[in-house]
Amino acid sequence: MMAEQSMEPVEGADARTERLRVFLVDDHAMFRAGVRAELGTHVEVVGEASTVAEAVTRIAATGPDVVLLDVHMPDGGGRAVLDAMRRTHPQVRFLALSVSDAAEDVIGLIRAGARGYVTKTISPDELTAAIRRVADGDAVFSPRLAGFVLDAFAARPDAPVADPELDQLTNREREVLRLLARGYAYKEIAKELFISIKTVETHVSNVLRKLQMSNRYELSRWAADRRLV
C-alpha cells in the first residue's frame, strides 16, 4: 500500500528501546489496518478512530505521544480534531498522513497545529522515523511539501488560506478533482480513495456544476492554476 518516498534519513529511528505510543485517525478501516501492520513493533498503536468525535474522545482517554491524522474525513477531518485537542492536550503531537499533497491542505493543517505533514506514499521505515522526529518536537514534511510551508509563512505569515471557489467544494470533491487533474481515470480514482466508480462520477458532476465548467480539461486547468495538482 505504501511506496518508497524520498525523505531525509533520521538517526536513531531504531536505536531506542522504548516504543512511542501512537494513535491512528483515518476514516478507512483498511488503511488503518495497513498502517498498524506496517509500523509493526516499532511503535505501540494505542488506539484508532474513524470520525472526529471518536478521535477527540479516544485521544483524550489514551494520551498518545503522536497522532497520525488524516486530513479529509466526512465530519470535518484533521483540522476539526486539532481545533478540539490542541488547547486541552497540548502535549500530544500531530502528524498529518494524507493522500492529499495540495498546498492549501498542508498549510491549513500546519496553521492549525500539526507538527508535520507526509503523504500516504511514504515507506514504513520513513513513517516510523517521521513519528519519532515529531515526538521529539521536530517539524517533518515530505520533500515536495516543505516548500509550500516555507513560501506561505515567509510571504504572508498571518494570512488565511482562502479561495471562495475552492471553498464551495467538499473535502472529498477536492480529492477527486486533484486526482482527476493528474490524469487518473475514474476507476483509478475509485481505487485510490476506496470509493465506487459511481461515487466518483457523482463527485465529478458536482464539481463541474459548482464551478460552472463543462469537462475535465477545464477542471484540470483550473486545478493547475491553484497548484492543486
Secondary structure, DSSP 4 states (H G I P E B T S, - for coil): ----------TTTTT-SS-EEEEEE-S-HHHHHHHHHHHTTSEEEEEEESSHHHHHHHHHHH--SEEEE-S--TTSHHHHHHHHHTTT-TT-EEEEEES---HHHHHHHHHHT-SEEEETT--HHHHHHHHHHHHTT--EE-HHHHHHHHHHHHH-TT-----HHHHTS-HHHHHHHHHHHTT--HHHHHHHHT--HHHHHHHHHHHHHHHT--SHHHHHHHHHHTT--
